Amino acid sequence: MFKIRSLVTALTLAGAVSAASAAETLPTTAPAPADNPTTEAKVELGQMLYHDPRLSSTGTVSCASCHNTMLGGEDNRPNAMGVNGQTGGRSAPTVWNAAFNKVQFWDGRAASLEEQAAGPVTNPIEMGMKSWDDVVARLNPIEGYKEAFAKAFGTDSTITRDNATKAIAAYERTLITPNSPYDRYAGGEESALTPQQVRGMNKAVELGCTGCHSGPAFNGPGTFQHFPVIDNGYFEAQYHFKKDKGLAEVTKKTEDEHMWKVPTLRNIALTAPYFHNGSVKTLDKAVQVMAKVQLGKELSKEETADIVAFLNSLTGEFPQQKMPMLPGTPGNTFN
């Protein structure tokens, strides 16, 4: 427990987070909004919708295509691929532990999982449906979905955008990966981390990484952060970080240029490539880049290896995912 108290003290002295949250483990359940309580029927429906490519214009892309729950919750591509092989300019963020984000998408333009679930379906590059009315019209003739929506929302309920996105969000709130080596260490199991991982944890605190990546999900209090903070021509020429203006692409405000949601560090070892544009292929290089452009620090190979080892300790236990049987359209095509 001395090591835990040392971590709490170090974090508090660094001004990063409070002593109470410094050693906070990842919760095993996520809070749900008052207008969308989590129920088994809703989660079951949400899982079907999440994995159903019929929510896309071509019938080829589902939410799971880019946010794969059989992997690290994304697709390991630099840029996610949507309908007709189109690719956007950003890397797909992980869906695992997204329930603990204060805002969604890289630019934070969605305030909730429900709001986020609505966006990709009608994005012309992602899932390509012209409108949610078209989605509803496609789902309405499917008897299995009528039954599933009635079970989740009541017998008088209809298939609507609001109910569909609520169901998807309810499912996503179950995608939590607790009990990582770090969580066990924070809970008092001192042997859960290796000496190298402890060194990496302490180095991350010393550098100031926890100034942004704080809290149980290591994603901060929900505020946006500027990236990169320090201009670096060498890295910019390689990775083109500033080509995308982040939040300013949404707000059109100069002061929002290159402002980004702080991503979770949970399971980060499984979510390469890194950064909003997926331009950095390896975790060790991502650590070196962050140290340089955010903190103005040059890391040795040993320091980098220690921090990478610590980040590997944030890989949690993934809940068993049983792929759903999707409602069929017997004797007929879906469109």
PyMOL commands that set and color helices and strands:
alter all, ss='L'
color gray80, all
select helices_A, chain A and resi 2-13+19-22+40-50+53-55+63-66+83-85+98-100+113-118+120-122+132-139+143-153+161-172+181-186+190-192+195-207+209-211+233-239+241-243+248-251+254-256+268-270+283-295+301-312
alter helices_A, ss='H'
color red, helices_A
select strands_A, chain A and resi 224-226+259-261
alter strands_A, ss='S'
color yellow, strands_A
deselect
rebuild
show_as cartoon
